[in-house]
Amino acid sequence: MLYCFFSSSYIFSQNIDESDKFKGVPKLFKSQELLQIKMTYANKDIKLNTNDSTYIKTVLVYNNNDIWDSLAIELRSRGNFRFKNCNFTPLKLKIKKSRAKGTLFEGNKKLKMILPCLSFKSKNDKVMNEFMAYKLYELVSPYYFNTRLVSFQFTDDSGKKKKIHELMAVLIEDDKTVAKRLNGKVLERNIHPLNHEDLSSVRNAIFQFMIANTDYSTMYQHNEKLLFINNKIIPVPYDFDMSGLVNASYSVVSNINGEDIGISKVTQRLFRGFKRDQEIFKKVRAEFLENKSKMLDLVKDLAPYYDEEKEHRKSLEFINEFYKVISDDKKFNSMIIDKAREGK
């Protein structure tokens, strides 16, 4: 059964014209219906025989408006940590422009794909939590990666006997597609966060606090991309598997550049943003508070896709705990304002 779980009310609260919502957005991401796809490849080949420049060939079979179609693509592994620690490695899909023309995938030369890590009962729920994080960020920023939830039938033909896995997955827009859609460009060099556009920087930092993620660096573009848009430098986050919201079995507290950040569990929140004008913090705080009902409704609407109800309940509780912090002046000041970093 296909679901469509996002209505037009789930649009970020910034002053963006409704008519611009899908401007430049590839067809793949204009719908939020669950997309059914199928692929066959050898999992061991992905792990052993692909890298940044080496792909394997396969066919992506997909259901578009109750019609099954197929598309020849190429695959490789991605994500260093998950590559080493997961049964199912995340994927990078490469699609030739000529083959994609006229299909659901037109406009996407490359896509990322999140898969469950380990093969256990609630394996899909961690994918749902990460998908949730992407969708929550859409509510507070106009600068984000488009995503599409996928029901993925993966046939692993590594051994003598093929093995079929029914998985939930997420397709993620490529950074160059994001930049093109937003009339910007991807920046490849490191730029200190205090040189980033102030509102986007604070939105990003408070969002990372909300999902309890410390596995990112806007300075070194670790799980962040910097876009240059309208003469402003905009951080755009991705890859939230190490966050407390996801709470993956393999997650560890980040120590980027060997820095001990003073927490022992990924579910502990620690603000990692930088000091800014107090009016910026007040404005962003107000945006998050204004979007509270939308965020909680979004979380609730994802409930049917979880394998275990308790996992979904935990995610809802986790977001509610964040709102207990930012709705309380004392907690907001002590846990966010007072924790904001200086220029290092």
C-alpha positions in Angstrom: 0.0 0.0 0.0 1.3 3.5 -0.9 1.0 6.4 1.6 1.3 10.1 1.1 2.1 11.5 4.5 3.1 15.1 3.9 0.6 17.9 3.0 1.4 21.4 1.9 1.3 22.5 5.6 4.7 20.9 6.1 6.6 23.7 4.4 9.4 25.6 6.2 8.1 28.7 7.8 10.5 31.1 6.1 9.2 33.8 3.7 9.3 31.6 0.5 6.6 32.0 -2.1 4.4 28.8 -2.3 4.8 28.9 -6.1 8.6 28.4 -5.6 8.2 25.2 -3.6 8.9 22.9 -6.5 11.0 25.3 -8.6 13.9 23.4 -10.0 13.0 20.2 -8.0 13.5 17.0 -10.0 10.3 15.0 -10.6 11.5 12.2 -8.2 11.2 14.6 -5.3 8.0 16.3 -6.2 6.0 13.5 -4.6 6.3 12.1 -1.1 4.5 8.9 -1.8 6.4 5.8 -0.7 8.4 4.8 -3.8 8.7 1.0 -4.5 12.0 0.0 -6.1 13.9 -3.3 -6.7 17.6 -4.0 -7.4 19.7 -7.1 -7.7 23.5 -7.0 -7.1 26.1 -8.8 -5.0 26.6 -7.2 -1.6 30.1 -8.5 -1.5 30.9 -6.8 -4.8 29.7 -3.5 -3.5 31.9 -3.9 -0.4 35.0 -5.3 -2.1 35.0 -3.9 -5.7 33.7 -0.3 -5.6 35.2 3.0 -4.4 35.0 6.7 -5.3 35.7 6.1 -8.9 34.7 2.4 -9.4 31.0 1.4 -9.9 29.1 -1.8 -10.7 26.3 -2.0 -13.2 22.7 -3.0 -12.3 19.1 -2.3 -13.2 16.8 -0.2 -11.0 13.2 -1.4 -11.3 10.6 1.1 -9.9 6.9 1.6 -9.6 5.7 4.9 -11.0 1.9 5.4 -10.8 1.3 1.7 -10.6 3.4 1.0 -13.7 6.7 -0.8 -13.3 9.6 0.5 -15.3 13.4 0.0 -15.3 16.5 2.0 -15.6 20.1 1.0 -16.1 22.3 2.5 -13.4 25.7 2.2 -11.7 26.3 1.7 -8.0 29.1 2.1 -5.5 29.5 2.1 -1.7 29.6 5.3 0.3 30.1 6.3 3.9 33.3 5.1 5.6 31.9 4.2 9.0 28.8 2.4 7.8 30.8 0.7 5.1 33.0 -0.9 7.8 30.3 -1.7 10.4 27.1 -2.5 8.5 25.7 -5.5 6.7 24.1 -3.2 4.1 26.4 -0.4 3.0 24.9 2.9 1.9 25.0 3.5 -1.8 25.8 6.1 -4.4 23.8 5.8 -7.6 25.0 7.2 -10.9 22.6 7.7 -13.8 23.4 8.6 -17.3 21.5 11.7 -18.5 20.4 10.1 -21.7 18.9 7.1 -19.9 17.1 9.2 -17.3 15.5 11.5 -19.9 11.7 11.2 -19.8 11.8 8.9 -16.6 11.0 9.6 -13.0 14.7 10.0 -12.4 15.3 12.8 -15.0 17.4 15.6 -13.5 19.4 13.3 -11.2 22.8 12.3 -12.4 23.8 11.1 -8.9 21.8 10.1 -5.8 22.7 8.8 -2.4 20.8 6.0 -0.8 20.5 5.2 2.9 20.0 1.6 3.9 19.5 -0.1 7.3 22.8 -1.0 8.9 22.3 -4.4 10.5 19.8 -7.2 9.7 17.6 -7.4 12.8 14.0 -7.0 13.7 13.7 -3.2 13.9 16.4 -2.5 11.3 14.2 -0.2 9.3 13.4 2.0 12.2 16.8 3.6 12.3 16.3 4.5 8.6 13.0 6.1 9.5 14.6 8.2 12.2 17.2 9.5 9.8 14.6 10.2 7.2 12.7 12.1 9.9 15.7 14.3 10.6 15.9 15.3 7.0 12.2 16.2 6.9 12.4 18.1 10.2 15.1 20.3 8.8 12.9 21.2 5.8 10.5 22.9 8.3 13.1 25.4 9.6 15.3 26.1 6.6 14.8 26.7 2.8 18.2 25.2 2.2 18.1 21.4 2.4 18.6 18.1 0.6 15.4 16.7 -0.9 14.7 13.1 0.1 12.3 10.3 -0.9 11.3 7.4 1.3 11.7 4.1 -0.5 10.4 0.5 -0.1 13.4 -1.4 -1.4 13.4 -5.0 -2.4 17.1 -6.0 -2.6 18.1 -9.3 -4.1 21.6 -10.2 -3.0 23.1 -12.7 -5.5 26.5 -13.0 -3.7 26.2 -16.7 -3.1 24.9 -19.7 -4.9 21.4 -19.0 -3.6 19.9 -15.5 -4.0 18.6 -13.9 -0.9 15.8 -11.3 -0.9 15.7 -8.5 1.7 12.7 -6.2 2.2 14.1 -2.9 3.4 13.2 0.7 3.9 15.6 3.2 2.3 16.0 6.9 1.6 17.0 8.5 -1.7 18.9 11.8 -1.2 19.4 14.6 -3.7 23.0 15.2 -4.9 24.7 18.3 -3.6 25.2 19.7 -7.1 21.5 19.3 -7.8 20.7 21.1 -4.6 23.1 24.0 -5.6 21.5 24.2 -9.0 18.0 24.2 -7.6 18.9 27.1 -5.2 20.8 29.1 -7.9 24.1 28.6 -6.0 27.3 26.6 -6.2 29.0 24.0 -4.0 32.1 25.4 -2.2 34.9 22.9 -1.9 37.2 24.8 0.5 37.0 25.2 4.3 35.5 28.4 5.6 35.2 29.3 9.3 31.6 29.1 10.6 31.6 32.8 11.7 31.9 33.7 8.0 28.7 31.7 7.2 25.3 33.4 6.9 24.2 34.0 10.5 20.6 32.8 10.3 21.4 29.6 8.4 24.3 28.9 10.7 22.2 29.2 13.9 19.3 27.2 12.4 21.7 24.5 11.5 23.3 24.4 15.0 20.0 24.4 16.9 18.7 21.7 14.6 21.8 19.6 15.3 21.2 20.2 19.0 17.5 19.1 18.5 18.5 15.7 17.1 21.5 15.5 19.4 24.1 15.3 16.7 27.7 16.2 17.3 29.1 14.3 14.3 29.4 17.3 12.0 31.7 20.2 11.3 30.7 23.2 9.2 34.3 24.3 9.2 35.7 21.1 7.7 32.5 20.1 5.8 32.1 16.9 7.7 28.5 15.8 7.1 27.9 19.4 5.9 28.0 21.0 2.5 28.7 24.7 2.0 26.7 26.4 -0.7 27.4 29.9 -2.1 24.0 31.5 -2.7 23.3 35.2 -3.3 26.8 36.1 -2.0 26.2 34.2 1.3 27.8 31.0 2.5 25.1 28.5 3.6 25.7 25.3 5.6 23.5 22.4 4.6 23.6 19.3 6.8 23.3 15.6 5.9 24.1 12.1 7.3 22.5 12.0 10.7 23.1 8.3 11.6 25.3 9.2 14.6 22.7 11.5 16.2 20.8 10.7 19.4 17.6 10.8 17.4 18.7 7.8 15.3 20.7 6.2 18.2 22.2 3.6 15.9 23.7 0.5 17.5 27.2 1.5 16.2 26.9 5.2 17.1 29.7 6.8 19.2 30.2 10.3 20.4 32.1 12.3 17.8 35.6 13.6 18.6 36.4 15.5 15.4 40.1 16.4 15.3 40.6 14.4 18.5 38.6 16.9 20.6 36.9 15.6 23.8 33.6 17.4 23.8 32.5 16.3 27.3 29.6 13.9 26.7 29.6 10.1 26.8 26.3 9.2 25.0 25.0 10.2 21.6 21.6 10.8 23.2 23.1 13.6 25.3 22.5 17.1 23.7 25.4 19.5 23.4 25.2 22.7 21.5 28.1 23.1 19.1 27.2 26.3 17.4 29.1 29.6 17.6 28.4 32.9 19.4 26.2 35.3 17.4 24.2 38.4 18.0 21.5 37.6 20.5 18.8 38.8 18.2 19.7 36.0 15.8 19.3 33.4 18.5 16.0 34.9 19.5 14.7 34.9 15.9 15.7 31.2 15.3 14.3 30.1 18.7 11.0 31.7 17.7 11.1 29.9 14.3 11.5 26.5 16.1 8.8 27.3 18.6 6.4 28.4 15.8 7.0 25.1 14.0 6.5 22.9 17.0 3.1 21.6 16.0 4.2 20.9 12.4 7.3 19.1 13.7 5.3 16.9 16.1 2.7 16.2 13.5 5.4 15.2 11.0 6.8 12.8 13.5 3.4 11.3 14.3 2.6 10.9 10.6 5.6 8.6 10.2 4.3 6.1 12.7 2.9 3.6 10.1 6.3 3.0 8.6 8.0 1.8 11.9 8.5 -1.9 12.6 8.2 -1.3 16.3 5.8 1.2 17.9 8.2 1.8 20.8 10.9 3.0 18.5 8.6 5.6 17.0 7.4 6.6 20.5 11.0 7.2 21.5 11.6 9.5 18.6 8.5 11.5 19.5 9.6 11.8 23.1 13.1 12.8 22.0 11.7 15.8 20.0 9.4 16.7 22.8 12.4 16.8 25.2 14.1 19.3 22.9 11.0 21.6 23.1 11.2 21.5 26.9 14.6 23.1 26.5 13.9 25.8 24.0 10.6 26.8 25.5 12.2 27.4 28.9 14.3 30.6 29.2 16.6 29.3 31.8 17.3 26.0 30.0 17.7 27.8 26.6 20.3 30.1 28.0 22.2 27.5 29.9 22.2 24.7 27.3 22.5 26.8 24.1 23.4 30.5 24.6 26.0 29.8 27.3 27.5 26.8 25.4 28.0 28.7 22.1 31.6 28.6 21.1 34.0 31.4 20.5 36.1 31.7 17.3 37.6 28.2 17.4 
